[in-house]
Amino acid sequence: MPDAIKSLIKEAKKGDKQSFGKLVKMHQRSILYLAYDLIGNYEDAKDLAQEVFIRAFEKLRQFEERSQFSTWLNRITVNLAIDFHRKNKKKHNQTIGDNFDDIHHTEILDGFNKQDSPEKAIEFSENRIVLERAINRLSTNQRTAIALKYFHQNSTKEIAEIMGCAENTVRIHLFRAIGNLKKILKKYKIDYLEISTMKRPRKKIYDS
């Protein structure tokens, strides 16, 4: 863990809100994106991200600094996302795959090679939306493992630490998630491997 973060944590544990505010600013974007990847709705993700930092401030003295601060925040995010899904299971099942109204077309095309044809741009956009919907249909554990692995570049060991399970359990979640995604994406003639090359849409919610 970088010395600068250690120093901020030390001061924040003493009750220094300014130091904790700096920690929030350093991590708020990544936590927001993880929250969105786990629950699939930007408005709910913003609320969940705020709750993550409230919980982190309340429990900061319990953080023993054996892991990275970002890993600890990710673990809180995952746990809150699990609670969210439990509380909103019925609502989630009713609206699954229909949460793309708040994603602008330009954001969907983010990362697309603009030198390619309009036809390829449309195909790229449609594939990304299908991928989003396919991921939304995964179980909470499978979705979490996929998000941490492919969208946040965590290792199996890191994912296990964040999810609070064995590394082999993470591999099982990933294996089952891949199988389920293949089944869904096959209907649309989309190669599963595109998941590792397509960034998820991101909104500029927080100022830099």
PLY file of the C-alpha trace (Angstrom):
ply
format ascii 1.0
element vertex 208
property float x
property float y
property float z
element edge 207
property int vertex1
property int vertex2
end_header
0.00 0.00 0.00
1.44 3.42 -0.96
2.77 5.51 1.94
0.51 8.42 0.98
-2.60 6.27 1.42
-1.27 4.81 4.67
-0.77 8.33 5.99
-4.30 9.39 5.04
-5.77 6.27 6.64
-3.82 6.93 9.82
-5.16 10.48 10.07
-8.68 9.42 9.07
-8.72 6.82 11.84
-8.14 9.69 14.25
-11.29 11.32 12.94
-9.75 13.64 10.36
-12.59 14.02 7.84
-10.41 15.96 5.43
-8.02 13.01 5.14
-10.92 10.63 4.62
-12.31 13.01 1.99
-9.07 12.68 0.06
-9.39 8.89 0.22
-12.93 9.17 -1.12
-11.82 11.37 -4.01
-9.09 8.87 -4.90
-11.46 5.91 -5.03
-14.95 7.25 -5.76
-14.84 6.69 -9.51
-13.70 3.05 -9.31
-16.24 2.28 -6.58
-19.05 3.88 -8.59
-18.12 1.83 -11.65
-17.94 -1.38 -9.63
-21.32 -0.62 -8.07
-22.79 -0.12 -11.53
-21.21 -3.31 -12.83
-22.82 -5.20 -9.95
-26.33 -3.74 -10.02
-26.70 -2.36 -13.54
-28.37 0.98 -12.80
-26.55 4.29 -12.46
-28.92 5.97 -10.02
-28.86 2.98 -7.66
-25.11 2.69 -8.17
-24.58 6.29 -7.05
-26.61 5.64 -3.90
-24.73 2.43 -3.22
-21.34 4.10 -3.76
-22.24 6.78 -1.22
-23.26 4.07 1.25
-19.91 2.33 0.68
-17.99 5.37 1.90
-20.35 5.92 4.82
-19.75 2.33 5.91
-16.03 2.67 5.32
-15.82 5.78 7.52
-17.84 4.10 10.26
-15.70 0.93 10.18
-12.35 2.49 9.32
-10.80 1.62 12.67
-11.58 -2.04 11.94
-9.46 -1.91 8.79
-6.27 -3.71 9.79
-4.35 -2.75 6.65
-3.50 -6.35 5.78
-4.93 -5.79 2.31
-5.04 -2.84 -0.06
-7.48 -0.11 0.92
-9.10 -0.46 -2.52
-9.63 -4.18 -1.91
-11.35 -3.42 1.39
-13.60 -0.87 -0.31
-14.39 -3.37 -3.06
-15.40 -5.95 -0.44
-17.80 -3.46 1.16
-19.21 -2.67 -2.30
-19.78 -6.32 -3.12
-21.50 -6.98 0.22
-23.80 -3.97 -0.22
-24.58 -5.07 -3.78
-25.57 -8.52 -2.50
-27.89 -6.87 0.04
-29.30 -4.70 -2.73
-30.13 -7.71 -4.88
-31.77 -9.50 -1.97
-33.99 -6.52 -1.23
-34.80 -5.84 -4.87
-34.94 -9.38 -6.26
-38.53 -9.11 -7.52
-37.96 -5.66 -9.04
-34.69 -6.80 -10.61
-36.32 -9.81 -12.26
-39.06 -7.62 -13.71
-36.72 -5.03 -15.21
-33.75 -7.17 -16.17
-32.26 -6.14 -19.50
-34.29 -2.92 -19.65
-31.92 -0.56 -17.86
-30.22 1.04 -20.86
-32.28 4.20 -21.22
-29.72 6.11 -19.15
-26.78 5.06 -21.34
-26.15 7.52 -24.16
-25.41 6.24 -27.63
-22.04 7.99 -27.62
-21.14 6.18 -24.40
-22.13 2.83 -25.87
-19.77 3.54 -28.78
-16.94 4.61 -26.47
-13.78 2.85 -27.60
-15.11 2.03 -31.07
-12.74 2.69 -33.96
-14.36 5.73 -35.57
-12.57 5.04 -38.87
-14.71 1.96 -39.41
-18.01 2.01 -41.27
-21.38 3.12 -39.81
-22.58 -0.45 -40.26
-19.80 -1.71 -37.99
-20.61 1.05 -35.48
-24.21 -0.14 -35.30
-23.10 -3.74 -34.89
-20.64 -2.75 -32.15
-23.35 -0.82 -30.30
-25.87 -3.65 -30.56
-23.33 -6.24 -29.40
-22.46 -4.17 -26.37
-26.11 -3.83 -25.36
-26.64 -7.58 -25.73
-23.53 -8.19 -23.63
-24.88 -5.87 -20.94
-28.18 -7.72 -20.89
-26.48 -11.11 -20.81
-24.38 -10.10 -17.81
-27.50 -8.80 -16.06
-28.98 -12.29 -16.29
-26.18 -13.94 -14.35
-26.49 -14.85 -10.69
-25.07 -12.34 -8.20
-21.92 -14.40 -7.56
-21.29 -15.04 -11.26
-21.86 -11.42 -12.16
-19.54 -10.27 -9.38
-16.76 -12.62 -10.47
-17.09 -11.58 -14.12
-17.10 -7.86 -13.27
-14.06 -8.10 -11.02
-12.15 -10.28 -13.49
-12.90 -8.61 -16.82
-13.91 -5.02 -16.01
-11.67 -4.37 -13.00
-8.73 -6.64 -13.88
-8.53 -8.39 -10.51
-6.64 -11.65 -10.14
-8.36 -14.82 -8.91
-6.66 -14.34 -5.55
-7.89 -10.75 -5.27
-11.42 -11.74 -6.27
-11.43 -14.47 -3.62
-10.38 -11.92 -1.00
-13.04 -9.44 -2.10
-15.82 -12.05 -2.28
-14.73 -13.79 0.91
-14.40 -17.25 -0.63
-11.79 -19.74 -1.79
-9.94 -19.22 -5.07
-11.40 -22.47 -6.40
-14.89 -21.12 -5.70
-14.07 -18.05 -7.80
-12.97 -20.32 -10.65
-16.27 -22.19 -10.41
-18.25 -18.93 -10.53
-16.26 -17.81 -13.59
-16.63 -21.18 -15.32
-20.40 -21.20 -14.81
-20.70 -17.54 -15.80
-18.80 -18.15 -19.03
-21.04 -21.10 -19.84
-24.19 -19.09 -19.22
-22.92 -16.13 -21.25
-22.07 -18.38 -24.17
-25.60 -19.76 -24.17
-27.16 -16.29 -24.17
-24.77 -14.69 -26.65
-24.94 -17.65 -29.04
-28.52 -16.66 -29.84
-27.18 -13.34 -31.15
-24.14 -14.85 -32.90
-21.76 -12.94 -30.64
-18.41 -14.42 -29.64
-18.01 -14.65 -25.84
-14.40 -13.45 -26.13
-15.66 -9.97 -26.95
-16.33 -9.54 -23.24
-12.59 -9.11 -22.70
-12.25 -6.45 -25.38
-15.37 -4.34 -24.84
-15.37 -1.70 -22.12
-18.63 -1.17 -20.31
-20.35 2.21 -20.85
-19.20 4.80 -18.31
-20.90 8.02 -17.31
-18.91 11.08 -16.23
-20.80 11.36 -12.97
-18.02 12.66 -10.77
-15.85 15.62 -11.65
-12.19 14.80 -12.17
0 1
1 2
2 3
3 4
4 5
5 6
6 7
7 8
8 9
9 10
10 11
11 12
12 13
13 14
14 15
15 16
16 17
17 18
18 19
19 20
20 21
21 22
22 23
23 24
24 25
25 26
26 27
27 28
28 29
29 30
30 31
31 32
32 33
33 34
34 35
35 36
36 37
37 38
38 39
39 40
40 41
41 42
42 43
43 44
44 45
45 46
46 47
47 48
48 49
49 50
50 51
51 52
52 53
53 54
54 55
55 56
56 57
57 58
58 59
59 60
60 61
61 62
62 63
63 64
64 65
65 66
66 67
67 68
68 69
69 70
70 71
71 72
72 73
73 74
74 75
75 76
76 77
77 78
78 79
79 80
80 81
81 82
82 83
83 84
84 85
85 86
86 87
87 88
88 89
89 90
90 91
91 92
92 93
93 94
94 95
95 96
96 97
97 98
98 99
99 100
100 101
101 102
102 103
103 104
104 105
105 106
106 107
107 108
108 109
109 110
110 111
111 112
112 113
113 114
114 115
115 116
116 117
117 118
118 119
119 120
120 121
121 122
122 123
123 124
124 125
125 126
126 127
127 128
128 129
129 130
130 131
131 132
132 133
133 134
134 135
135 136
136 137
137 138
138 139
139 140
140 141
141 142
142 143
143 144
144 145
145 146
146 147
147 148
148 149
149 150
150 151
151 152
152 153
153 154
154 155
155 156
156 157
157 158
158 159
159 160
160 161
161 162
162 163
163 164
164 165
165 166
166 167
167 168
168 169
169 170
170 171
171 172
172 173
173 174
174 175
175 176
176 177
177 178
178 179
179 180
180 181
181 182
182 183
183 184
184 185
185 186
186 187
187 188
188 189
189 190
190 191
191 192
192 193
193 194
194 195
195 196
196 197
197 198
198 199
199 200
200 201
201 202
202 203
203 204
204 205
205 206
206 207
